[in-house]
Structure formats: structure tokens, C-alpha cells
Amino acid sequence: MPPIRIALAQVNPTVGDIAGNTAIVRDWTRRAADAGAQLVAFPEMMLTGYPIEDLAFRASFVAASRAALEVLAADLAAGGLGELVVVVGYLGKVVESADRLGVPKGSPQNCAGVLHGGRVVARYAKHHLPNYGVFDEARYFVSGDTMEVVQVAGVDVALCICEDLWQDGPSLAARASGAGLLLVINGSPFEANKDDVRLELVSARAREAGCALAYVNMVGGQDELVFDGDSIVVDRSGAVIARAAQFADELLVCDLDLPAARSVDELRTDAATGLRIHHVTGADAAAVAREPVHASIAPRLDDRGEIWQALVTGLRDYVRKNGFRSVLLGMSGGIDSTVVAALACDAVGAADVYGVSNPSAWSSEHSRSDAADQAARTGLHLRTVPIANLVEAFQAAIHLDGLALENLQARIRAVIWMGLSNQEGHLVLACGNKSELAVGYSTIYGDAVGGFAPIKDLLKTQVWELARWRNAEAERRGEVPPIPPGTITKEPSAELRPGQRDTDSLPPYRLLDDVLDDYIEHDHGSRQLVEAGFAPELVDRVLQLTDRAEYKRRQYPPGPKISSRNFGRDRRLPITSAWREHSEPRRTS
Amino acid sequence: MPPIRIALAQVNPTVGDIAGNTAIVRDWTRRAADAGAQLVAFPEMMLTGYPIEDLAFRASFVAASRAALEVLAADLAAGGLGELVVVVGYLGKVVESADRLGVPKGSPQNCAGVLHGGRVVARYAKHHLPNYGVFDEARYFVSGDTMEVVQVAGVDVALCICEDLWQDGPSLAARASGAGLLLVINGSPFEANKDDVRLELVSARAREAGCALAYVNMVGGQDELVFDGDSIVVDRSGAVIARAAQFADELLVCDLDLPAARSVDELRTDAATGLRIHHVTGADAAAVAREPVHASIAPRLDDRGEIWQALVTGLRDYVRKNGFRSVLLGMSGGIDSTVVAALACDAVGAADVYGVSNPSAWSSEHSRSDAADQAARTGLHLRTVPIANLVEAFQAAIHLDGLALENLQARIRAVIWMGLSNQEGHLVLACGNKSELAVGYSTIYGDAVGGFAPIKDLLKTQVWELARWRNAEAERRGEVPPIPPGTITKEPSAELRPGQRDTDSLPPYRLLDDVLDDYIEHDHGSRQLVEAGFAPELVDRVLQLTDRAEYKRRQYPPGPKISSRNFGRDRRLPITSAWREHSEPRRTS
């Protein structure tokens, strides 16, 4: 049983920043070498970031990724790191077997490269291309058809990429290949509680493969997606040997004693799975360091803590990776903007958070005082720009009433926020939650403006829960709770007309959110909802409001996905649609 | 050679309106019967509209589509139309062979149903699922694996659906099946000059199949897509027998003399193509009418005429299918809003077009007079709401300058348009063109507001061309040209500061559009562009402007696709991306 020390580099690449991502690989390979590792693995599409969407079609981008891989191999060797085996995700293309199934030569592939001795000694192309939910890989990539098994330090290491692990086949092929380790590189986005599912999967596949399994995932935010890390190493029984923290860069190092490699160098087809297996020998790594390493198993965040951290990570990376330093948001004193302000303080620091309070004739006193209270609690900047005069000026030009007048106020506020953003360079944050977005309870070009919408995938009841959680967390740490308690307990109101309450227009949020969860995340139709016990009138109303608000959602800014189906990449509906769910059965013609 | 009369129903379904779409099928089947047809074919996904996007995942929607098909068959028979064979697209699901390739039973399929004698006598599931460009069918559907050949009036008719015709296989299987007619039902969206490609394809596939080919396409607009009809019948040599008009409902009827059907009723696998071929006998249709029908071949629109008509169709259907009656737009006197106003008059009639002129301190006299001139030419409603006072009111509250002040004006105008829209119920139109959208030369939440953007896929030079074409067309018809000639010839300016010209910030449009065309529609990188003769500084500047404006495009309203790659469904890029094309080669690490 040869001993092998492996390192999983749980890092944060940026889409398109090939130079920067390559620099991360160089730095962390050095760290892995310093830790005595013989093998270091980086996430899926490490060199390009992930997901790259239609950049996959840019020949110049594919060429840059492929060239960067070769240069990286040479640079590592030149830097004395040639003995370490480095597995790294990159954007490749079909070079050989160009006529396979009519696949054109040059088609992009989602690849893992194995670097050793200054060269790329093996390349693996992802077999299973996810094309559901937020994934569109069938649009971009051509599947690989060969499993690569690379001998590292006397151990056979089989490779696969992300979705390959979720599908049957690769783990059985790993078993057939006699590999001692199945190494999986990933770009697996966060969803609430996905870490539990992921651990179960990793353990089950290790048992299927009959070998240890190492799973490395990226961290960081990319538009709507947040990657939570949670890299894992399990033994052949599926027991956890090492596990990295969530949402943090980490080099996860552990020692494994694995079966000796077979001495073959061949390409054969496995009878059971039909997969081609390519055994590569010769990636002999340096001998393992003498002192055994202590493999760490990071504690898990609790359910609310991991959602909070996902939102902070998504926001921070959107700001940073898009070249902003500061954010601006309208602070109404309501729970939504209060929670967004608290998230922003955690993401970029209160010194770079600019709140704007825009009281109207109908704003309550507590709205103003709650915003000021939060500024005092956190240290964020707050300024006040009243809008009564502006409302009057518009009313003199075009006289509006009813909903049009309510929207006017929201839009005047937006003009102020965008003006200050343009003048001072802040990213504007939209503060809408998923319940509002669902039923269209927002003003397009009003409160809906912004470059990023941190809580758009949180139902209103989750907003309250997280507010309570964040304050409790502050108390636990001996810090000032960032959220004025009154904003959590007061009745929600848009304050766009005297005495307005959200429940004038909407069902109570606890009820609304239950319906929305079933409708949006589980595709339940109205009959199913009524069978589940919801009142038919409620169901019809909520579903019709939701269906009719699609046009607003299309123009809403992106925000971090934390649910199993977010508005955006995950749920894609036509704007023009006459389909209306009805709680009563009806003849369709 | 049995004679057969076929009818292709080129009609306009609405996504989600199963009852309405079914009613169209009933009405047009009656018309086909009155015309003596023995077979009538409707477009792809006729009962549900197309594309339905994630509605495919709604079990209630799939069930409604499948039920509607059965009810339709019974209703047609009850109405005395049972003898006519009706081929109609619908949303089906995997019922049999549920374990094929691990496909779960109940997975949605894109189907054609054959109705006869009150029953569904055959069902065909689309084999080739397009997953490129604007298409995402691999996300939604499971492929069929059997070719259906149905005997109609003594002729073997083989079926396929849209993309099936663009891929090799089905035409060869049609030949192998000995079919006399290959019938293709389609939901094929418009692109400039696609009709030429389509005719070539139809002719070539007819020759391959060795039989006549009938191609029926839908018409109408659905969000970003416009379907142009252009239904075609060719003989086995590929020669056109009948062809429907573009962008118009039409029942295309023609008589064919085709080889007699084989008398088989079997399921077998074709050795050459590997396809399963299912021969169904028994759909005996009524005898052909005695009087031969005159098959019409509609004249083609010219290149500009077809683009204009695509934009009119897309706009008209977006308005109508979303329940609006009227539109509102800001009329700056510039060429873009002038062309949008002319399109709107053609789409919904001038009586339902509401223009708003919002002169500022820096608006030129001709801007105001050109808007008034167009109102006089067309009869659209025009009102003027000056914004100088509103600008002053905002400046008193937050003092802005430079670009922030320019944007302020655009946003004040947007607040007025949206207020009037909310108050009066008009759909707001955004007037941006593709060149502006590309380089980000627009104000988000300012001129970019609206529910629909009719010219967002027209480059600026195309806007001018179409303006000239539309005026010439009016003159040809003896009508008043709708576009004031001065708006076509004057220098473009946003008029957001004194003496401003577009060329202060942008290259001349002719040059800009040439670069954009290569970059956006053809994915040329900067080195290719420089090799093509563009100046490196120009290329770097245009590409960087374009890359950095992605966040604005994400929040821009939808508009009709007329190019081979529109912003929206067609071109999908990350907002967060550090990838920058450079005209000079560089080391990537």
C-alpha cells in the first residue's frame, strides 16, 4: 500500500481572467509542494473560471486557455515544481477523433489536464454534460469518451469532472480500472443543504468505485452562482478523511495509503461500462514527506449560517470581480433593505456601504429612525434626500394617481440612487425578495433598479429568519446586532400611500411563501396545491400574480441563487404566455 | 400514382393558449375540408405554442396538451371532419419504453399527432433536439426514435419535425420507408435571408428522400422570436409546387400525384439508418375533389421588406398576446424613435400610438419639429412634457454633473413615460438599436425602459436603411412617407449636453457596425479583426465597450430577433468576466 499525500486547492477563479487564474494555480501549487503533497488538484475550469457561457464559442478564448495550460506546465517545472503532479480544469477542444459521431474538430470541451515534468501528460474531457437547472453544457461542450487513469507516486488515479460523479458509469469504470483513487474536480454551485447531498453522493460513489475519492470544489461568486467549496476526501468505505470549510479558500491536505498501481500503459475498452480506459504511467511524483499530516475536517455552518455566507460571498465577489469598491442602497427602514445593508456590511465593510433614505410625505417616523439606527449600529454612511418636492414637480407636469402615483415615488427614489451611483461610482443594490419578485410586488425602474440583488432568492419569511439569525450571531460574538429589532417585528409596508400594508394586496407572507415554494420550486399545479390544502381562491390569485410578473423578473438584476430553483438561470418561462393554472378542472378546448 | 390534395395551415398559435390554439385547428381544418383537402398539417407544437420554455416541466400543462389532442380528434369527428387526416404538433410525453436509455416515463416530448376518425392514429416524437442559438430543446425534451409512416388516401406519408429536416437521417429513412411524401411540421424562427436557406434545404432533402416534401411553418411573434411562415411544397426533384406568403396566415393547398402506398402495417428497423420505421395503414381519407386546385407560389418580400415585416409582426403580437391595445414611446426626433414610431403605426395603427416629446434645455428646435412632423404624417398622438423644471428640482436635491447629469435627463423622461403608461395602460417601447446596445451607449432606467424593444436587433446603419426603405415604400403606394426625411439625414445626437454628437463618444456608425457584425455575429476575435483591416485601437475600443455593457443588456427589454445572433436568447455571456480581447498577441500568464 504506497502512501500518497494529496492536496485539494479550494480556490476562487474569476471567469475570463486566465492570467490571474493561472497565477493562483502557480501560488497554490507552491503551497502544496511546501506541504509535501505529491498531487494537487484544482477545480473544474480553473483556468477560465466557470461557467463561461458563450465565451466557449470564442476561438481566441479556447486558444488562450489551451496555451495557458502548456505555459503553466513549463512554468511550474521551471520553478522547481515539475515533480508535483497537478490536475487542473481548463477549456479544451476536440483535437483527435474529430469525426467521432460527426463532432467537428475544434468543438469546445470541459477538460482536466494533468501536468508533470513540464508537460501535459494526460487530458480528460468531461463525459456527462449537465443541461438542466442552471446548467447548459450541452450547448457548449462535446463529451469525452475515455477515462484517464494516471499513475502518481505508485498509485493509479482515475479522473472525472463534476456531473460525471452524479451519473452512473464513471465510478464503475474507476473500479474496472483498478484505480486506488478517484479524483473529481468540480464547479458545483451552492444550494441550501446541498452539502449533505454531496457528502452522501461522494461516499456512495467511493464504495461503488471501491477506492478512495477526492472531491475538490471551487469557492466564490459568479453572477447568479455561488460556489461553496466543501471539498472532501473519503476512503473506500465512504468515511470522511478530510473536509474543507465552506465559502473559504483552503488547501486541504491529507495522507492516504492506497493500493499499488498496475504496471500498464494501455488504452482498452471496459466490457461492463463500455467506457474506454486509458492507463498512463510515468507521472512519478516526489516521495512523500516523513511527518504525517493532520487531515482536518472543518465544522459545518448551520442552515441559516450557510445561506448568509452564500449571500455575502455572492455579493462580495460580484462587487470585487466587476471592479467596484462600494455599494449604495435605498434604506426604507423595512426589513428587506435592512437585511441587504447588513449583508453589504459583511461583504464589503460598512465603510464602503452608502445608504440613502428618501422619505416621502407618507413615510412613517420609525422608517427614518430605523435607517438611522442601523447606520449607528454598523457605521455605514447614511444620507437623507426627501422626495416630496420631486413628487410635486412631477405632479405639476403629469398628474398621476392610484398605482401610477405609488410607482412615481419609487421611481423618483431610483433616479436619485442611480444619479449618486453615476456621480460617485457605487454599485446600486436592489433589495427585493423572492416573494415580491414572484407576485410582482415591486416597481420596475423603481425599487427594482440595481446592478445586483442580494436577497432576490430569499422568500420573505426567510428574510425575517436570517435577520434574527444575524442578530443572534452578533450577540453570540459579543458584537452589536446590525439590524434594528423593530424592523424585524413591524408590519411590512411599502409606504407608498397613507396607512398602506403589504397585506392590503397580498396574503400573509407565511401562507404566500408556502404556496410559492410548492409552485416555483416543485412545479406543483393548482390542483395539486388545492389537494395539499390551500384555498382555491388563494392558489388562483397567487399563481396568476406570479405568471403575470414574468416581464418584471426579466429586467430584474441578477442575485445569488440559494434555492433549488431561482428566478433567472434556473426558472425560464416565456413572458408571453396565456397558460393559467386553475384550481378547478376544466375542459381545455 | 394516387392523387392527393394536401393543405398546410400556416397559422399563429399563442404560447399557453391551448383552448385558443385548438380552436384555430378546428377552424382551419374546416377550411381545409371545404377546399377538398384529404390531409391538413399544422405547425410544430401547435396546441401549446412554441417555444414553451420551462412550461414543459409543468405536469399540468403536459396533461392539458395531451388531453386537448384527444378531445380535438373527437370534436373533429363529431363535426363531420373525421375523414380528413390532421397532423398537428403538441406537447407529449414518454409513455411507452420508459426504461429506454434511462429516460424516465413522463419526460416531455415534442410531438406530432395524426388524427383520423375521431382518434389519434399515430404519434411521432421529434428525433433531433436543437440546443444551439435560441434553442434549448435538450433541456426540455426526450428524443423519439421511430419514424412514423402513415397511409393517407393510398399514399405513404412520413413525418418529421423541424430540426429533423436539418439533420441527416430522417430524409434517408423516408426513402427507406418508400414514402410518397415527407411531411415536416415546423416552428422555425425568422432570420434575415433564412427563407433562401430554407428553400435550398427543403429541395435538397426532397431529392435525398426521393419523394415530395411538404413543409409547414407557423407565423407570428413570441417574445424575441418571429415566425415567418414561408410554408413550401416541393416535388421529388426539389422543384417548388406551392409556397405561402411570409408573415401571413394562409392555407396552402395543392394537388400531388404520388406513388401508391405499400400495404404493410409493421414496425421494423432500417438497416442503413438504424431508425425504426413504423408503418401505419388505415387513415383512409375522403376522395379527392374533382376540380384541380391552383397551387399558389407567393412572391417573396425584398430583403428590407422582410425585416420590416418581421419587426411589425413581432411588435404586433407582443402587444396583442400580452393584452395591450396601445403603445407609448419617447419621441426625441432622432432616427431610432422615429423608426420605432413608424413600426408601431404599422403594427397597431396610429390611433393606438402615443408619442411623448420631452424637450430639455439642450434639445434642438428640429428635434421638436421632427416629432410633430411625424405625428402629422401618421396621425399618432403626440404630447409634450418639458423636463427643464424637473432637472432643476433634482439638481436642488442632489447636484450631479457630467455623465451623471446626462443620465439624469434620460431617467426623468423614463419616469414620465412609465407614469403615463401606468396611468393610461400603454405598453412602453424602448427605442435602442443594436449598435447602441452593443457599446452601452444608452442610459439604463432611462431611454432603456420599456416592455418591448422593436429595433434592438437592428444595427444603426440598418435603422437608416429601413427608414429610407419605408418612406420609398410609402411613395410607391401613393401614401405619405411616415418618417420626416430630416431625421434620416441629420447627424445623430443624444442631445444630453450642448452640441453633443454620437461621434464624440463612438466611431462613425458605418465603421462601428462593421466591427460589431464580425464580433457579435461571427465571434471574430480582435486578432482576426485586425487582420481583416480594422485599426487595432478601434478594435480594442469597440470590443471593450461591448464586453463591459453586458450588465445593461441583461436588463434591457426583449425585442424581435432578425439577425443570426441577437442579444438575448442567442448570445449569452457572463456579466462578470475579465476576458478582454486584445489586438496584439500576449502571453496569457
Interface residues (C-beta under 8 A of the other chain):
Chain A: T14 V15 G16 D17 I18 A19 G20 T22 A23 R26 G49 P51 I52 E53 D54 L55 F57 R58 A59 S60 F61 A64 A67 A68 V71 L72 D75 N131 Y132 D136 A138 R139 G221 Q222 D223 D317 Y318 K321 N322 V385 P386 I387 N389 L390 A393 F394 A396 A397 I398 L400 D401 G402 L403 A404 N407 L408 R411 I412 A414 V415 I416 M418 G419 L420 N422 Q423 I444 Y445 V449 G451 D523 G525 S526 R527 Q528 Y551 R554 Q555 Y556 P557 P558 R571 R572 L573 P574 I575 T576 S577 A578 W579 R580 E581 R587 T588 S589
Chain B: T14 V15 G16 D17 I18 A19 G20 T22 A23 R26 G49 P51 I52 E53 D54 L55 F57 R58 A59 S60 F61 A64 A67 A68 V71 L72 D75 N131 Y132 D136 A138 R139 G221 Q222 D223 D317 Y318 K321 N322 V385 P386 I387 N389 L390 A393 F394 A396 A397 I398 L400 D401 G402 L403 A404 N407 L408 R411 I412 A414 V415 I416 M418 G419 L420 N422 Q423 I444 Y445 V449 G451 D523 G525 S526 R527 Q528 Y551 R554 Q555 Y556 P557 P558 R571 R572 L573 P574 I575 T576 S577 A578 W579 R580 E581 R587 T588 S589
